[in-house]
C-alpha cells in the first residue's frame, strides 16, 4: 500500500449502455489497483437516484466533482456528451487537475486526434491522453499466449485480452495524472476561500448556498492538505508550532 494520501478521481464518462457501465467500472478498478490505491475513482453511475428531483441529481454530481481531488473525462464518440462538457467546465472553474482520455480510433488515421470544440482546448492543469483502443487490443491479442488446449474458447481469450488492454489504458491515465499533478494551481493562496465560496453559489443548487459552502470549504481544506491548492501564509495550517513550544 502506498504511503501517499489517496486522491479521489471524479470519473466522468458516458453511462448509457452496458459497455459504458462495464468499461467505466473496469478502468476505475485498474487505475486503483495499478496505482496501489493512490488514485481511487468516484463513479457517478454508482450514485443512488431514488426519488430525488432531477435538480438534486444534477447537484449531487456537480458537488461530488467539486469535492474530488482530480477529474478524468472520457471524450470518446463523434461528439462529446453535453453533461460531460458542463462537468469539464465546472472542473476548470475550480482548477481541478484534469485528464482527458480519448480511446476512440475513429478519425485517428486522418490525424484528427482531438475532435472536440476548440473552446474546450488549452485549459491549464489539463493533460490530454489519446490512445487507440482498437490498436492496443489487436497488439495484445497477437502477443497473448495461446492455451495449450486446442479447444480453447476464443471468447475466454478475448476476455483476458480485454482486461490486459484496460490495464494498459489505466497505466497511461496514471502517468497523465502524475504529469498534471506537477503543474501548479492557478489559484492564488489568498483567493481559495473566495473561489470556493463562489463555486458554492454559481450553479444554483437545490440545497442552500450556506450548506453548499460548508461542503466546499471542507473540500478546499482537504485539497490544501494534499497540496492541490496553496495555503495562505497566515493560515493555521502554516502556523503550526513545533511540539514542546
TASULDA-V57610 format. One record per run of one state. SS is the DSSP state (H for helix, E for strand, - for the rest). FROM is the first residue (numbers start at 1). TO is the last residue. Records with the same first field share a line. If there is no record, write none. Layout:
BEGIN
SS = FROM-TO / FROM-TO
END
This chain:
BEGIN
- = 1-6 / 13-17 / 35-38 / 47-53 / 68-69 / 75-81 / 94-96 / 103-107 / 111-117 / 121-125 / 131-132 / 144-153 / 181-188 / 203-208 / 226-245
E = 7-12 / 39-43 / 70-74 / 97-102 / 126-130
H = 18-34 / 44-46 / 54-67 / 82-93 / 108-110 / 118-120 / 133-143 / 154-180 / 189-202 / 209-225
END
